[in-house]
Amino acid sequence: MKELKSCQFNMDSGCVELCYSDGSMLAIDCTAVENSIETTMNQRSEMDWLIYNAPLDYAELVLNGELEDYLKRVSGP
């Protein structure tokens, strides 16, 4: 079973990168995610905060398909 070793935002690529113990890596293109959902300015600000301050939480929301619901809960429609 592969274990998550690190998760961080790579400013150069604009991706949240997850690195696993088996050497594999998953990169989430934050710009593509932002462009794929309709958001308000407040919701974009919340996404930016997550990306910079809680990239693992951001990755979990994206990978579980829960980002839009989360943004509606914390920032309104």
C-alpha positions in Angstrom: 0.0 0.0 0.0 1.4 3.3 -1.0 1.6 6.0 1.7 1.4 9.8 1.1 4.8 11.3 1.8 4.2 14.9 0.9 1.6 17.3 -0.4 2.4 20.9 -1.5 1.5 23.6 -3.9 4.1 24.1 -6.6 3.9 27.7 -7.6 6.0 27.2 -10.8 3.5 24.6 -12.2 0.3 25.9 -10.5 -0.3 22.4 -9.3 -0.9 20.8 -5.9 1.5 17.8 -5.9 1.0 14.7 -3.9 4.1 12.4 -3.6 3.7 8.8 -2.5 6.1 6.3 -0.9 6.3 4.2 -4.0 7.7 7.1 -6.0 4.5 8.0 -7.8 3.2 11.5 -8.0 -0.2 13.1 -8.6 -0.4 16.7 -9.7 -3.7 18.6 -9.6 -3.8 21.5 -12.0 -5.4 24.3 -9.9 -6.1 26.6 -12.8 -8.0 23.8 -14.7 -10.0 23.0 -11.5 -10.9 26.7 -11.1 -11.9 27.0 -14.8 -14.1 23.8 -14.6 -16.5 25.2 -12.0 -18.5 28.4 -11.8 -17.3 30.4 -8.7 -17.9 33.7 -7.1 -15.0 36.0 -6.0 -15.4 34.8 -2.4 -15.3 31.1 -3.5 -12.1 31.8 -5.6 -10.6 33.4 -2.5 -11.4 30.3 -0.4 -9.9 28.1 -3.1 -6.7 30.2 -3.1 -6.5 30.0 0.7 -6.8 26.2 0.6 -4.2 25.9 -2.1 -1.6 27.9 -0.2 -2.5 27.0 3.4 -4.1 23.5 3.3 -3.1 21.8 0.0 -4.0 18.4 1.3 -7.5 19.5 2.2 -7.8 21.0 -1.3 -6.6 17.8 -2.9 -9.0 15.7 -0.9 -11.9 17.9 -1.9 -11.0 17.8 -5.5 -10.3 14.0 -5.6 -13.5 13.2 -3.8 -15.6 15.5 -6.0 -16.6 17.6 -3.0 -15.0 21.0 -3.8 -18.2 22.7 -5.2 -20.3 21.6 -2.2 -17.6 22.8 0.2 -17.4 26.2 -1.5 -21.1 26.6 -1.4 -21.1 25.8 2.4 -18.3 28.1 3.4 -18.7 31.0 0.9 -22.3 30.9 -0.2 -23.7 30.4 -3.7 
